Amino acid sequence: MSTDVDFQPGKLDRDATFYVAGHRGLVGSAIWRNLEAAGFSNLVGRSSSDLDLKNREDVFAFFAATRPRYVVLAAAKVGGILANSTYPVDFLSDNLRIQVNVLDAAREYGVERLLFLGSSCIYPKFAEQPIREDSLLTGHLEPTNDAYAIAKIAGIMQVQAVRRQYGLPWISAMPTNLYGPGDNFSPEGSHVLPALIRRYDEAARTDAPSVTNWGSGSPMREFLHVDDMAAACLHLMEHYDGPSQVNVGTGSDVTIKELASLVASAVGYAGKIEWDASKPDGTPRKLLDVSKLTESGWTAAISLEEGIHGTVDWYRSNLAQIRS
């Protein structure tokens, strides 16, 4: 059986079969790139059209055929405030099925090391800032994304249960708001940063006199480049083994107004920035305490300004192919 004592599990075998669930998404594709760069030679991925992770029978057949030694579960149905508020059933049902199927199959077929990716929205809406890992389940969730949060909490609980019942060194990581190449820039499904990039880029190209953003602009958010997140995932798999989920972030945040100004500068938009306070703000502040991660020997390397500029460049270079 596993214990509550953390220890270093050691370097992963670069030749072992490594399954990245959700390898074409924002996080999964970054993890894939990072693992390739780190020398992993037997990466396995399946698109949603090739393997529906909501189909339990197909998931078990896939694990039986591929027998991965390592797994990162980055597959999920994700979206911003609008999508989460409009389709709570989808966010709850789809994510629960994906998680249960993959985690059960991984246990059945002897996956040695697994990392489950959650989200900082698992924490209470009014959790003490910065949010520590032990804030989980201590208060009410943000209602605009509570269905998604409950699904992710269930994933954390299942990983912890596997540790207790089967003694497997599986872990969970909770990233802050992520962004970067491969993000979802659609008006209906995007998170705040890619939504701002799309909005301000279109305004710059059409010489719009003003841009109106949702909410008051006062909420504070922490942003982590997805390539940093990918590096943190491999670091945790090789340096951390404990029952608690680990927060992954930068340890600093900005207001949405400040974020909008950074985006406007990156795309070259000089018009007026306005705010529609009738639209919801969401959680007032969400900054993660990353001391557990820092103590393990990892810190983020990509600054927000640098990351936004790079993401804007990627967006403009891939405008014809990105999700619309």
C-alpha positions as CSV (number, residue, x, y, z in Angstrom):
1,M,0.0,0.0,0.0
2,S,1.1,3.6,-0.6
3,T,1.9,6.0,2.2
4,D,1.6,9.7,2.8
5,V,5.4,10.1,2.5
6,D,6.5,11.8,-0.8
7,F,9.6,10.5,-2.5
8,Q,11.4,10.7,-5.8
9,P,10.2,8.0,-8.2
10,G,13.1,8.5,-10.5
11,K,13.6,8.9,-14.2
12,L,11.1,7.4,-16.6
13,D,12.2,4.9,-19.2
14,R,12.4,6.7,-22.5
15,D,11.8,3.5,-24.5
16,A,8.6,2.5,-22.7
17,T,5.2,2.9,-24.2
18,F,3.7,6.3,-23.1
19,Y,0.1,7.1,-23.8
20,V,-1.0,10.7,-24.0
21,A,-4.8,10.9,-23.8
22,G,-5.9,14.0,-25.6
23,H,-2.7,14.4,-27.5
24,R,-4.2,16.8,-30.1
25,G,-5.6,19.3,-27.5
26,L,-3.9,22.3,-26.1
27,V,-2.3,20.5,-23.2
28,G,-1.9,17.1,-24.8
29,S,-0.1,18.4,-27.8
30,A,2.3,20.4,-25.7
31,I,3.0,17.3,-23.5
32,W,3.6,15.3,-26.7
33,R,6.1,17.9,-27.9
34,N,7.9,18.0,-24.6
35,L,8.1,14.2,-24.3
36,E,9.5,14.0,-27.8
37,A,12.1,16.6,-27.0
38,A,13.0,14.7,-23.8
39,G,13.8,11.5,-25.8
40,F,10.7,9.4,-25.4
41,S,10.6,7.1,-28.5
42,N,7.3,5.2,-28.1
43,L,4.6,7.7,-27.7
44,V,1.0,6.6,-28.4
45,G,-2.0,8.9,-29.1
46,R,-5.4,8.5,-30.7
47,S,-7.6,11.2,-32.0
48,S,-11.2,11.4,-30.8
49,S,-12.4,10.1,-34.2
50,D,-10.1,7.0,-33.8
51,L,-10.9,6.4,-30.1
52,D,-14.0,7.7,-28.3
53,L,-12.8,7.8,-24.7
54,K,-16.5,7.9,-23.6
55,N,-16.9,4.4,-25.0
56,R,-15.7,2.0,-22.2
57,E,-15.4,-1.1,-24.3
58,D,-13.2,0.7,-26.9
59,V,-11.0,2.2,-24.2
60,F,-10.4,-1.2,-22.6
61,A,-9.6,-2.7,-26.0
62,F,-7.1,0.1,-26.7
63,F,-5.3,-0.5,-23.5
64,A,-5.3,-4.2,-24.0
65,A,-3.7,-3.7,-27.5
66,T,-1.1,-1.0,-26.5
67,R,-0.2,-1.9,-22.9
68,P,1.2,1.6,-22.0
69,R,3.6,1.8,-19.1
70,Y,3.0,5.5,-18.5
71,V,-0.1,7.6,-19.1
72,V,-1.0,11.3,-18.9
73,L,-4.7,11.9,-18.9
74,A,-5.1,15.3,-20.6
75,A,-8.2,14.5,-22.5
76,A,-11.3,16.5,-21.4
77,K,-14.2,18.5,-22.6
78,V,-13.2,22.1,-21.9
79,G,-14.5,25.6,-22.4
80,G,-14.9,29.1,-21.1
81,I,-17.7,30.7,-18.9
82,L,-20.2,30.7,-21.7
83,A,-19.8,27.1,-22.7
84,N,-19.7,25.9,-19.1
85,S,-22.8,27.9,-18.2
86,T,-24.7,26.7,-21.3
87,Y,-23.8,23.0,-21.3
88,P,-23.3,21.8,-17.7
89,V,-24.7,18.3,-18.4
90,D,-22.2,17.8,-21.2
91,F,-19.2,19.0,-19.1
92,L,-20.2,16.7,-16.2
93,S,-21.2,13.6,-18.1
94,D,-18.5,13.6,-20.8
95,N,-15.7,14.3,-18.4
96,L,-16.8,11.7,-15.9
97,R,-17.0,9.0,-18.5
98,I,-13.6,9.9,-20.1
99,Q,-11.9,9.8,-16.7
100,V,-13.5,6.6,-15.3
101,N,-12.9,4.7,-18.5
102,V,-9.2,5.7,-18.8
103,L,-8.4,5.3,-15.1
104,D,-10.2,1.9,-14.9
105,A,-8.5,0.6,-18.0
106,A,-5.1,1.9,-16.8
107,R,-5.5,0.1,-13.5
108,E,-6.7,-3.1,-15.3
109,Y,-3.7,-3.2,-17.6
110,G,-1.1,-2.3,-15.1
111,V,-0.1,1.2,-15.9
112,E,2.9,1.9,-13.7
113,R,2.8,5.7,-13.6
114,L,-0.2,8.0,-14.4
115,L,-0.7,11.7,-14.2
116,F,-4.3,13.0,-14.1
117,L,-4.7,16.6,-15.2
118,G,-7.4,18.7,-13.5
119,S,-8.1,22.4,-13.3
120,S,-7.8,25.2,-10.7
121,C,-11.6,25.5,-10.9
122,I,-11.8,22.6,-8.5
123,Y,-11.2,25.0,-5.6
124,P,-13.9,26.9,-3.7
125,K,-14.9,30.3,-5.2
126,F,-13.8,32.2,-2.2
127,A,-10.8,30.1,-1.2
128,E,-8.1,31.9,0.7
129,Q,-5.5,33.3,-1.7
130,P,-3.1,32.0,-2.9
131,I,-5.0,28.7,-3.0
132,R,-3.3,25.8,-1.3
133,E,-3.9,22.2,-2.2
134,D,-5.7,21.6,1.1
135,S,-8.4,24.1,0.2
136,L,-10.1,21.4,-1.9
137,L,-13.6,20.6,-0.7
138,T,-13.7,23.4,1.9
139,G,-16.3,25.7,0.3
140,H,-18.8,26.3,-2.5
141,L,-17.6,26.2,-6.1
142,E,-18.0,28.9,-8.7
143,P,-21.5,28.2,-10.1
144,T,-20.6,29.1,-13.7
145,N,-18.3,26.0,-14.0
146,D,-19.4,23.8,-11.1
147,A,-20.3,20.8,-13.3
148,Y,-16.8,20.7,-14.8
149,A,-15.2,21.2,-11.4
150,I,-17.2,18.3,-9.9
151,A,-16.0,16.0,-12.7
152,K,-12.4,17.0,-12.1
153,I,-12.7,16.6,-8.3
154,A,-14.0,13.1,-9.0
155,G,-10.9,12.4,-11.1
156,I,-8.7,13.5,-8.2
157,M,-10.6,11.3,-5.8
158,Q,-10.3,8.3,-8.1
159,V,-6.5,8.7,-8.3
160,Q,-6.3,8.9,-4.6
161,A,-8.5,5.9,-4.2
162,V,-6.3,3.9,-6.6
163,R,-3.3,4.9,-4.5
164,R,-5.0,3.7,-1.3
165,Q,-6.6,0.5,-2.6
166,Y,-3.9,-0.7,-5.1
167,G,-0.7,1.1,-4.0
168,L,0.0,2.5,-7.4
169,P,2.1,5.8,-7.5
170,W,-0.4,7.7,-9.5
171,I,-0.6,11.5,-9.1
172,S,-2.8,14.5,-10.0
173,A,-1.7,18.0,-11.2
174,M,-3.9,21.1,-11.1
175,P,-2.9,23.7,-13.6
176,T,-3.9,27.3,-13.5
177,N,-5.3,29.0,-16.6
178,L,-3.4,27.7,-19.6
179,Y,-2.7,29.3,-23.0
180,G,-0.5,28.9,-26.0
181,P,-0.2,27.3,-29.4
182,G,-3.1,25.0,-30.3
183,D,-5.6,26.8,-28.1
184,N,-9.3,27.1,-28.8
185,F,-10.0,30.5,-30.3
186,S,-13.7,30.0,-31.1
187,P,-16.1,32.8,-29.9
188,E,-18.3,30.3,-28.1
189,G,-15.8,27.8,-26.6
190,S,-12.7,29.7,-25.8
191,H,-11.2,30.8,-22.5
192,V,-10.5,34.4,-21.7
193,L,-6.9,34.8,-23.1
194,P,-7.5,33.2,-26.6
195,A,-10.9,35.0,-26.8
196,L,-9.1,38.3,-26.2
197,I,-6.4,37.5,-28.8
198,R,-9.1,36.7,-31.4
199,R,-11.2,39.8,-30.5
200,Y,-8.3,42.2,-30.6
201,D,-6.7,40.8,-33.7
202,E,-10.0,41.1,-35.6
203,A,-10.3,44.7,-34.2
204,A,-6.8,45.6,-35.3
205,R,-7.4,44.2,-38.8
206,T,-10.7,46.0,-39.3
207,D,-9.6,49.3,-37.6
208,A,-12.5,49.0,-35.1
209,P,-12.8,52.1,-33.0
210,S,-13.4,50.1,-29.8
211,V,-13.5,46.6,-28.3
212,T,-16.0,45.6,-25.6
213,N,-15.1,42.8,-23.2
214,W,-17.2,40.8,-20.8
215,G,-17.4,41.9,-17.1
216,S,-15.8,44.6,-15.2
217,G,-12.2,43.7,-15.9
218,S,-11.4,43.6,-12.2
219,P,-11.0,39.8,-11.6
220,M,-7.5,38.6,-11.2
221,R,-6.2,35.6,-13.0
222,E,-2.9,33.6,-13.2
223,F,-1.8,32.4,-16.6
224,L,0.7,29.6,-17.5
225,H,2.1,28.9,-20.9
226,V,1.2,25.4,-22.0
227,D,4.8,24.5,-22.8
228,D,5.7,25.3,-19.2
229,M,2.8,23.1,-18.1
230,A,4.1,20.2,-20.2
231,A,7.5,20.5,-18.7
232,A,6.0,20.5,-15.2
233,C,4.1,17.3,-16.0
234,L,7.2,15.4,-16.8
235,H,9.0,16.9,-13.8
236,L,6.3,15.7,-11.5
237,M,6.2,12.2,-12.9
238,E,9.9,11.9,-12.2
239,H,10.1,13.8,-8.9
240,Y,6.8,13.6,-7.0
241,D,4.8,10.8,-5.5
242,G,2.1,11.8,-3.0
243,P,-1.6,11.6,-2.5
244,S,-2.2,15.3,-2.7
245,Q,-2.9,17.0,-6.1
246,V,-0.1,19.5,-7.0
247,N,-0.9,23.0,-8.1
248,V,0.9,24.1,-11.3
249,G,1.2,27.8,-12.0
250,T,3.5,30.8,-11.9
251,G,2.7,32.2,-8.5
252,S,1.7,35.6,-9.9
253,D,-1.5,37.1,-11.4
254,V,-2.9,40.1,-13.3
255,T,-6.3,41.7,-13.6
256,I,-8.3,41.0,-16.8
257,K,-7.9,44.7,-17.6
258,E,-4.2,44.3,-17.5
259,L,-4.4,41.2,-19.6
260,A,-6.5,43.0,-22.2
261,S,-3.9,45.7,-22.4
262,L,-1.1,43.2,-22.9
263,V,-3.1,41.5,-25.7
264,A,-4.0,44.8,-27.4
265,S,-0.3,45.8,-27.4
266,A,0.8,42.4,-28.7
267,V,-1.6,42.6,-31.7
268,G,-1.0,46.3,-32.3
269,Y,-4.5,47.5,-31.4
270,A,-4.7,51.2,-30.3
271,G,-8.5,51.7,-30.1
272,K,-10.7,52.1,-27.1
273,I,-11.2,49.3,-24.6
274,E,-14.7,49.1,-23.0
275,W,-16.3,46.7,-20.5
276,D,-19.8,45.3,-20.2
277,A,-20.4,45.0,-16.5
278,S,-23.7,43.3,-17.1
279,K,-21.8,40.1,-18.1
280,P,-20.5,37.8,-15.3
281,D,-17.0,38.1,-13.9
282,G,-16.7,34.7,-12.5
283,T,-14.4,34.0,-9.5
284,P,-12.9,37.3,-8.2
285,R,-9.4,36.0,-7.9
286,K,-7.8,32.6,-8.5
287,L,-4.1,32.5,-7.7
288,L,-2.5,29.1,-6.9
289,D,0.0,28.5,-4.1
290,V,2.7,26.7,-6.0
291,S,5.1,26.1,-3.1
292,K,4.7,22.3,-3.3
293,L,5.8,22.4,-6.9
294,T,8.6,24.9,-6.3
295,E,9.9,22.8,-3.4
296,S,10.1,19.8,-5.8
297,G,12.5,21.8,-7.9
298,W,10.4,23.3,-10.8
299,T,9.4,26.9,-11.7
300,A,7.8,28.4,-14.8
301,A,10.2,29.8,-17.4
302,I,8.0,31.7,-19.9
303,S,6.9,35.2,-18.9
304,L,3.3,36.3,-19.7
305,E,4.3,39.0,-22.1
306,E,6.6,36.7,-24.0
307,G,4.0,34.0,-24.0
308,I,1.2,36.2,-25.3
309,H,3.4,37.5,-28.2
310,G,4.3,34.0,-29.2
311,T,0.7,32.9,-29.0
312,V,-0.4,35.9,-31.2
313,D,2.2,34.9,-33.8
314,W,1.0,31.3,-33.8
315,Y,-2.6,32.4,-34.1
316,R,-1.9,34.6,-37.1
317,S,0.2,31.9,-38.8
318,N,-2.5,29.3,-38.3
319,L,-5.6,31.4,-38.8
320,A,-6.9,29.3,-41.6
321,Q,-6.6,26.0,-39.7
322,I,-7.5,26.9,-36.1
323,R,-10.8,25.9,-34.5
324,S,-13.3,28.6,-35.4
